[in-house]
Amino acid sequence: MSGRLLFEIALRVLGVWFFLTSINSLLLTLSLYFDGAPGSYWLGYAATFVAQLMLGVMLVVFAPAMAARFYPSVSDIVEPRMAVGPGDIYRTACFVLGVYLLVQTAEPAASLAIAVVQDWQGEDFAVVAVRAIVYAASGLLLVFGSRRIAEILSNLGYDPDTIPKQQFSIVMLLIAVVFVGVLLGVIQHFAN
């Protein structure tokens, strides 16, 4: 499989993922809207829904054009073969997770923008600001640090002859995800 085709497939998978993720934002928007919540609450979710939906559709539809932009066409005779290793998978996973977190930043960022316009103050403002900062910082770290993170995870336990046994690094990833989840939950609890 060529690098161009692999990149196109990855873009389309990411697009489908954004499309499916937008359904969650739509459900949250509709539930807040029909519960009679003020516009400042459901508009952030609505903006997230629109951003995720547009990004998903754009990635699915324009994947071939984007792949062609980054991988110029080469003759079919000398089509290079790519070997995908565990480091590549970790790097791709980190990058995709980082992009996801950056998209998740849209909802709290929209809430902050609405709060600034409406002079909203209080504990909720601080919680939303912290959530936006955590999402943005985590996303940027994963996107721009994906190569280094992949190197670290690959060095933790790598069997070059087979599919890697990465139990230790998977446990570390799960611990990190649980830690961030608990941290966000604690911040939200103290804000309420």
Sequence and secondary structure as in RCSB ss.txt:
>XXXX:A:sequence
MSGRLLFEIALRVLGVWFFLTSINSLLLTLSLYFDGAPGSYWLGYAATFVAQLMLGVMLVVFAPAMAARFYPSVS
DIVEPRMAVGPGDIYRTACFVLGVYLLVQTAEPAASLAIAVVQDWQGEDFAVVAVRAIVYAASGLLLVFGSRRIA
EILSNLGYDPDTIPKQQFSIVMLLIAVVFVGVLLGVIQHFAN
>XXXX:A:secstr
  HHHHHHHHHHHHHHHHHHHHHHHHHHHHHHHHTT  HHHHHHHHHHHHHHHHHHHHHHHSHHHHHHHHS    
STT       HHHHHHHHHHHHHHHHHHHTHHHHHHHHHHHHTT  SHHHHHHHHHHHHHHHHHHHHHHTHHHHH
HHHHHHS  TTSS   HHHHHHHHHHHHHHHHHHHHHHHHH 
